[in-house]
Amino acid sequence: MPFRTALSGLNAASSELRIIGNNVANAATTGFKESRAEFADVFATSNLGVTANAIGTGVRVSSVSQQFTQGNIGFTDNNLDLAISGQGFLIMNDNGTNAYTRAGALGVDRNGFVVNNQQQQLTIFQADINGNITGATGPLQLDRSDIAPAATTTIDVQANLDASASVPTAAFSITDASSYNNSTSLTLFDSLGSPHLNTMYFRKTADNTWDVFQYVDGTQVNTGAPAGETITFDSTGKITGGSPTTMTFTPSGGAAAMTVDVDYNNTSQFGSPFSVNALTQDGFATGRLSGIDISDTGVITSRFTNGQSRTLGQIAIATFNNAQGLRQLGDTAWAETFDSGAPLVGAPGTGSAGLIQSGALEGSNVDLTEELVNMITAQRNFQANAQVITTADTITQTIINIR
């Protein structure tokens, strides 16, 4: 009688409904991948195989297959949220055991490690003290300590001095604007990170010849004091002498003595008004961590309040030859198995690994419309198999009632 056959159909339809229900329940779960039921028919066999004109004995669920298609990416306000556009998984360290996930909702724990909601740590390629990415992997830890200051050692002046300017007649004085032609300023930093105002005064003394007076916090510091340093130009406006120069001084407040090289080699003297194209120095004050930037290739850079930045590492992405072989762990994570093969760990954008989108999360790849249609189909299958049981029961009852 077909009771067992129909019962296998009921079980199969019930399993499919459970799978559909799980998909629908996780339609809003970050990084979730939908599953589908795959069925196979069942035949009664003997040592000699299936007999001729054999009738099947039902159906079974041969596999519950996950679909690792791309989910929609939505942007968030958290810069540490990560979405992968393409193949691959984030590697999360769970007390020495790796878990693989597409759910990139991340934050920082009390020790500064970047973790997910399960307190698993994000794995990255570490950077050395110079910011070079190495092949060593480890957790990403944000250092919130202040960055140490660096004293200014060089100044680069890129300006144009007006060749048609007249020679001032008054003796040079910083309080008399008629005694010099032009001036410009920038901030220097000492070994303690304290700022000092450096002002440069340009005074034309003859054709193609200029004196430069360097004052820091109102005190002249260039080595040519009190006459200043002299820079010269040729007839084409290119500098020919007097650069670089050096100024040495000891700032107040207990900082170390400073020796600063001033480079005028990119300064010109053309017949156009005075202009400053660039004025840079290499020192900086102490700074605090102000933010984290993550590029599409996974390079993690920390930004500080003093304008400096540091490379912390690069996100590691794991890909598998057979992602279908991964074992589900729950919490939208998977584990490596023999069927999946060993993880191939690389940087985002290399090999088959996808790129990283910072400040975004990948949504579930469940299509609700498709799931609702599948639900109707599974319901019809369940009803049809139930009807087979009802019909078989009627036939059995008829046989029993034969007198």
Stockholm file with secondary structure:
# STOCKHOLM 1.0

chainA/1-403         MPFRTALSGLNAASSELRIIGNNVANAATTGFKESRAEFADVFATSNLGVTANAIGTGVRVSSVSQQFTQGNIGFTDNNLDLAISGQGFLIMNDNGTNAYTRAGALGVDRNGFVVNNQQQQLTIFQADINGNITGATGPLQLDRSDIAPAATTTIDVQANLDASASVPTAAFSITDASSYNNSTSLTLFDSLGSPHLNTMYFRKTADNTWDVFQYVDGTQVNTGAPAGETITFDSTGKITGGSPTTMTFTPSGGAAAMTVDVDYNNTSQFGSPFSVNALTQDGFATGRLSGIDISDTGVITSRFTNGQSRTLGQIAIATFNNAQGLRQLGDTAWAETFDSGAPLVGAPGTGSAGLIQSGALEGSNVDLTEELVNMITAQRNFQANAQVITTADTITQTIINIR
#=GR chainA/1-403 SS CTHHHHHHHHHHHHHHHHHHHHHHHTTTCTTCCCEEEEEEEECCCBTTBSCTTCCCCEEEEEEEEECCCCCCEEECSCTTCEEEESBCEEEEEETTEEEEESCCCCEECTTSBEECTTCCEEEEEEECTTSCEEEEEEECBCCCSCBCCBCCCEEEEEEEEETTCCCCCSCCCTTCGGGCSEEEEEEEECTTCCEEEEEEEEEEEETTEEEEEEEETTEECBTTTTTCEEEEECTTSBEEESCSEEEEECCSSSCCCEEEEEECTTCEEESSCCEEEEEEESCBCCBCEEEEEECTTCEEEEEETTSCEEEEEEECEEECSCGGGCEEEETTEEECCTTTCCCEEECTTSTTBCEEEETEEECCCCCHHHHHHHHHHHHHHHHHHHHHHHHHHHHHHHHHTCC
#=GC SS_cons         CTHHHHHHHHHHHHHHHHHHHHHHHTTTCTTCCCEEEEEEEECCCBTTBSCTTCCCCEEEEEEEEECCCCCCEEECSCTTCEEEESBCEEEEEETTEEEEESCCCCEECTTSBEECTTCCEEEEEEECTTSCEEEEEEECBCCCSCBCCBCCCEEEEEEEEETTCCCCCSCCCTTCGGGCSEEEEEEEECTTCCEEEEEEEEEEEETTEEEEEEEETTEECBTTTTTCEEEEECTTSBEEESCSEEEEECCSSSCCCEEEEEECTTCEEESSCCEEEEEEESCBCCBCEEEEEECTTCEEEEEETTSCEEEEEEECEEECSCGGGCEEEETTEEECCTTTCCCEEECTTSTTBCEEEETEEECCCCCHHHHHHHHHHHHHHHHHHHHHHHHHHHHHHHHHTCC
//
